[in-house]
């Protein structure tokens, strides 16, 4: 059974030091707007490009010298063909 809790705010659950630090930062003129604009525009573009770059399959010729012996060992061990190489980030 869910019980609605009226009158609670997000600030009621914050640590006192976090609340104090956030309040201090909000007092700097223009800082909240600057942070929102940076995270909104620049951050979105960064994560978009990172996502696109991590999904590009790579050819064995474009891998580092460390990766090539590992893929050869995997195919020799009977694991079938070497998997498509992708960026190490998920």
PAFIRO-138937 format. One record per residue: residue number from 1; x, y, z of N, C-alpha, C in turn. Coordinates in Angstrom, 2 decimals. Example, Ala and Ser with C-alpha at 12.3 -4.5 7.8 and 13.67 -1.06 7.14 Angstrom:
1  13.19  -5.69  7.80  12.30  -4.50  7.80  13.20  -3.30  7.80
2  12.85  -2.25  7.08  13.67  -1.06  7.14  12.90  0.03  7.87
% end
This chain:
1  0.83  -1.17  0.00  0.00  0.00  0.00  0.89  1.25  0.00
2  0.63  2.14  -0.92  1.39  3.37  -1.00  0.71  4.44  -0.17
3  1.51  5.17  0.56  1.01  6.23  1.40  1.57  7.55  0.87
4  0.72  8.44  0.39  1.24  9.72  -0.10  1.78  10.56  1.06
5  2.94  11.13  0.84  3.57  11.97  1.85  3.52  13.42  1.37
6  2.53  14.13  1.81  2.34  15.52  1.41  3.27  16.43  2.21
7  3.73  17.46  1.58  4.54  18.46  2.27  6.03  18.16  2.29
8  6.46  17.01  1.74  7.89  16.71  1.69  8.51  17.34  0.47
9  9.69  17.87  0.64  10.43  18.45  -0.47  11.74  17.68  -0.64
10  12.37  17.83  -1.79  13.64  17.16  -2.04  14.70  17.63  -1.06
11  14.62  18.90  -0.65  15.61  19.43  0.29  15.52  18.77  1.66
12  14.39  18.17  1.98  14.24  17.50  3.27  15.10  16.24  3.37
13  15.56  15.70  2.23  16.32  14.46  2.21  17.81  14.70  1.96
14  18.21  15.94  1.77  19.59  16.25  1.46  20.44  16.35  2.71
15  21.71  16.00  2.56  22.66  16.13  3.66  22.87  17.62  3.94
16  22.99  17.99  5.21  23.14  19.42  5.53  24.34  20.09  4.85
17  25.46  19.37  4.71  26.62  19.97  4.05  26.37  20.16  2.55
18  25.67  19.20  1.92  25.32  19.36  0.51  24.38  20.54  0.31
19  23.42  20.67  1.20  22.47  21.78  1.12  23.20  23.11  1.26
20  24.13  23.18  2.21  24.88  24.42  2.44  25.76  24.76  1.23
21  26.42  23.76  0.66  27.29  24.01  -0.50  26.47  24.46  -1.70
22  25.33  23.83  -1.93  24.48  24.21  -3.05  23.93  25.62  -2.86
23  23.53  25.95  -1.66  23.01  27.29  -1.38  24.10  28.34  -1.62
24  25.33  28.03  -1.23  26.44  28.96  -1.44  26.70  29.16  -2.93
25  26.69  28.08  -3.70  26.93  28.18  -5.14  25.81  28.94  -5.85
26  24.57  28.79  -5.38  23.45  29.49  -6.00  23.53  31.00  -5.80
27  24.28  31.44  -4.81  24.40  32.87  -4.53  25.33  33.58  -5.50
28  26.16  32.82  -6.23  27.05  33.43  -7.22  26.20  33.81  -8.42
29  26.20  35.09  -8.81  25.32  35.53  -9.90  25.68  34.85  -11.23
30  24.68  34.30  -11.86  24.85  33.71  -13.19  25.39  32.30  -13.21
31  25.85  31.76  -12.09  26.43  30.42  -12.08  25.42  29.33  -12.43
32  24.22  29.34  -11.84  23.26  28.29  -12.22  22.92  28.30  -13.71
33  22.78  29.47  -14.30  22.47  29.56  -15.72  23.65  29.06  -16.55
34  24.86  29.41  -16.15  26.05  28.97  -16.85  26.19  27.45  -16.81
35  25.98  26.87  -15.66  26.08  25.41  -15.51  25.01  24.72  -16.35
36  23.79  25.22  -16.31  22.72  24.62  -17.11  23.02  24.70  -18.60
37  23.55  25.83  -19.05  23.82  25.97  -20.48  24.99  25.08  -20.90
38  26.01  24.97  -20.06  27.14  24.10  -20.38  26.72  22.64  -20.42
39  26.02  22.22  -19.39  25.60  20.82  -19.35  24.55  20.51  -20.41
40  23.74  21.49  -20.72  22.69  21.26  -21.71  23.22  21.15  -23.12
41  24.02  22.10  -23.55  24.47  22.13  -24.94  25.76  21.36  -25.15
42  26.80  21.72  -24.42  28.10  21.08  -24.61  28.06  19.64  -24.14
43  27.45  19.40  -23.00  27.36  18.04  -22.49  26.58  17.13  -23.40
44  25.48  17.61  -23.94  24.67  16.79  -24.84  25.45  16.44  -26.10
45  26.17  17.40  -26.65  26.95  17.13  -27.86  28.09  16.15  -27.56
46  28.75  16.30  -26.41  29.83  15.39  -26.04  29.32  13.96  -25.93
47  28.22  13.76  -25.21  27.70  12.41  -25.02  27.17  11.83  -26.32
48  26.62  12.66  -27.18  26.16  12.19  -28.49  27.34  11.68  -29.31
49  28.40  12.47  -29.39  29.57  12.05  -30.16  30.25  10.83  -29.55
50  30.29  10.77  -28.25  30.87  9.61  -27.56  30.07  8.35  -27.88
51  28.75  8.46  -27.89  27.90  7.32  -28.20  28.10  6.87  -29.64
52  28.17  7.81  -30.56  28.38  7.47  -31.97  29.73  6.82  -32.16
53  30.78  7.38  -31.56  32.13  6.85  -31.73  32.28  5.46  -31.13
54  31.57  5.17  -30.07  31.72  3.86  -29.43  30.97  2.77  -30.17
55  30.12  3.12  -31.11  29.37  2.09  -31.83  29.93  1.80  -33.21
56  31.06  2.39  -33.56  31.66  2.15  -34.87  32.50  0.88  -34.81
57  32.17  -0.12  -35.64  33.00  -1.33  -35.67  34.40  -0.99  -36.20
58  35.39  -1.65  -35.66  36.76  -1.40  -36.09  37.31  -2.61  -36.81
59  38.15  -2.37  -37.79  38.80  -3.45  -38.52  40.03  -3.89  -37.74
60  40.46  -5.13  -37.91  41.68  -5.56  -37.22  42.90  -4.73  -37.59
61  42.94  -4.16  -38.79  44.09  -3.35  -39.19  44.16  -2.03  -38.41
62  43.07  -1.60  -37.82  43.07  -0.32  -37.11  43.23  -0.47  -35.61
63  43.50  -1.68  -35.15  43.66  -1.89  -33.71  45.10  -1.71  -33.29
64  45.30  -1.64  -32.01  46.65  -1.46  -31.48  47.41  -2.78  -31.58
65  48.73  -2.73  -31.47  49.53  -3.96  -31.53  49.22  -4.92  -30.39
66  48.66  -4.44  -29.30  48.32  -5.31  -28.17  47.08  -6.14  -28.48
67  46.13  -5.57  -29.20  44.87  -6.25  -29.45  45.00  -7.34  -30.51
68  45.88  -7.16  -31.48  45.99  -8.12  -32.58  46.38  -9.52  -32.11
69  47.42  -9.68  -31.27  47.74  -11.04  -30.79  46.61  -11.67  -29.99
70  45.86  -10.87  -29.26  44.76  -11.41  -28.47  43.67  -11.97  -29.36
71  43.35  -11.31  -30.45  42.32  -11.83  -31.34  42.81  -13.07  -32.08
72  44.12  -13.11  -32.41  44.66  -14.31  -33.04  44.60  -15.50  -32.10
73  44.93  -15.28  -30.83  44.87  -16.37  -29.85  43.45  -16.89  -29.69
74  42.49  -15.99  -29.72  41.10  -16.41  -29.57  40.66  -17.28  -30.73
75  41.06  -16.94  -31.93  40.66  -17.76  -33.08  41.40  -19.09  -33.08
76  42.65  -19.13  -32.59  43.39  -20.39  -32.51  42.82  -21.30  -31.44
77  42.24  -20.74  -30.41  41.71  -21.54  -29.30  40.39  -22.20  -29.65
78  39.91  -21.98  -30.85  38.67  -22.62  -31.27  37.43  -21.84  -30.89
79  37.57  -20.58  -30.65  36.42  -19.75  -30.29  35.67  -19.28  -31.53
80  36.01  -19.82  -32.68  35.37  -19.38  -33.90  36.08  -18.14  -34.42
81  35.39  -17.40  -35.23  36.00  -16.19  -35.76  36.10  -15.14  -34.65
82  37.05  -14.28  -34.82  37.24  -13.21  -33.84  36.02  -12.30  -33.86
83  35.58  -11.84  -32.70  34.41  -10.96  -32.66  34.72  -9.61  -33.30
84  33.69  -8.91  -33.70  33.87  -7.57  -34.24  34.43  -6.68  -33.14
85  35.46  -5.96  -33.46  36.11  -5.12  -32.46  35.39  -3.79  -32.36
86  35.11  -3.39  -31.14  34.44  -2.12  -30.91  35.20  -1.37  -29.84
87  34.77  -0.18  -29.60  35.39  0.63  -28.57  35.24  -0.07  -27.23
88  36.23  0.07  -26.31  36.13  -0.61  -25.02  35.02  -0.08  -24.13
89  34.45  1.06  -24.42  33.37  1.59  -23.60  32.04  0.99  -24.03
90  31.15  0.73  -23.05  29.83  0.17  -23.43  28.96  1.20  -24.11
% end
